[in-house]
Amino acid sequence: MTKIYMNRWFSTAYHYINMIRGNADGQAFEFYGTHPDIDHLSLLAADHRATEPALLGEEYARFCAEHCRRNEIDLFLPRLHMEEIARHIHLFDEIGTKVMVCRDLALLDSMMEKDKFYDKVRAAGTIAIPDYEVVHTAEQFKQACERLTADGHVVCFKPTKAEGGMGFRIIDNNRDPLTELYGYVTLSTTFEAAYATLSSVEQFDDLMVMEWLEGPEYSIDCLATAEGSLLAAIPRRKAEGRKYILEDSPELLEISQKIADDFRIPYAFNIQVRYNKGIPKLLEINPRMSGGLYISCLAGVNMPYLAVQTLMGLPIAPPELRFGMTASFIEQPLLLG
């Protein structure tokens, strides 16, 4: 029985645990999970769950290592504080726990701060990146917005350190507040509203002010060996509502291969790309399984299980994939406790 530990994952970890457990090889796994909320959905499929303390830095890495030591964990699949766990990877090596994390600290840290990774991508010439500037004062924000607007861009902004859509806003000075009051909540704000808020402090955490990419958006779920050799890439295009199209896009598959060749990201990772005027541009790369990976797996591959096999050092053949399908998801009622 192989023991797997997952720390503070998204709720979709429920699917990943069940996919790994339901592998076609009949290999047995026992799952341990921690989260600050003991009733969090990510823990529902776990065999053992525990409350996670609010710790940072080395203290957090030591908490995870102790949890692994105490429960004789074989494989650790982290999400929260991956960079701290990688920085203290010796704690896990000493107890024989294999960790699904990128050990290249410079690369991992850069992927956590989008502007640093954009610099790496630009230097390597891997894929086009959006026009952007990093700012930390209201005046810098104003100047960046003016420059990008003068270049013909719709402007948006996002913290350099953020996950998913946290902190993302689009500048739209033609908003109708009354219409919006009766409609859905939007991600738009006016320049004046953003500038007034940012002006309330002398300095704020770094923001990326960048061109808004108006074309189709893709999430590319990738599987690689421990050495970073690409085994599979599944482009998933966001369509209307909850629909996704699993596309056989030669352009995006080539980009995925080039990213894998240039950066050697191990195990499972996710590439976010969006088009603007026909040009695919990088949004970000997440060095972990994405929240929507379970949808991409409808292409005919149990990617979470294969990622676990690569972590275990087992040889993996590139899986055969099916494309051209439309996929979606629906809620399922679950009892807590």
ABEGO torsion letter per residue (X at the ends): XBBBBBBGBBAAAAAAAAAAAABAAGBBBBBBBBBABAABAAAAABABBBBBBBBBEAAAAAAAAAAAAAAGBABBBBABGAAAAAAAAAAAAAAGBBBBBBABAAAAAAAABAAAAAAAAAAAGABBBBBBBBBABAAAAAAAAAAAAAAGBBBBBBBABBBEABGBBBBBAABBAAAAAABBBBABBBAAAAAAAAAABABBBBBBBBBBBABBBBBBBBBBBAAGBBABBBBBBBBBEABBBBBBBAAAAAAAAAAAAAAGBBEBBBBBBBBBGGBBBBABBBBBBBAAAAAAAAAGBBAAAAAAAAAAGBBBBBBBBBBGBBBBBBBBBBBBX
